[in-house]
Amino acid sequence: MIDVYRRRIATMVVRLAREDPELVKEVIARLRRDREIESDDLVYLERIADAWIRVAADNRRSARH
């Protein structure tokens, strides 16, 4: 039961990182600042958000050319 819950949460987080990575980065910063979640637990999520930020930037550059 817990594994299903964790997979659902992970799927939702990845979708949010894809749709609005800047928001995810802001939330990560707040969680780190407030120490609501261990900093190490946020590394994976931050990596996903960074990847989607790069994809969006690449897409914008491609659209300009």
WOVENZI-V221118 format. One record per backbone hydrogen bond with DSSP energy under -1.0 kcal/mol. NH is the residue of the N-H (numbers start at 1). CO is the residue of the C=O. Records with the same first field share a line. If there is no record, write none. Layout:
NH = CO + CO
//
This chain:
5 = 1
6 = 2
7 = 3
8 = 4
9 = 5
10 = 6
11 = 7
12 = 8
13 = 9
14 = 10
15 = 11
16 = 12
17 = 13
18 = 14
19 = 15
20 = 16
24 = 20
25 = 21
26 = 22
27 = 23
28 = 24
29 = 25
30 = 26
31 = 27
32 = 28
33 = 29
34 = 30
36 = 31
41 = 38
42 = 39
46 = 42
47 = 43
48 = 44
49 = 45
50 = 46
51 = 47
52 = 48
53 = 49
54 = 50
55 = 51
56 = 52
57 = 53
58 = 54
59 = 55
60 = 56
61 = 57
62 = 58
63 = 59
64 = 60
//
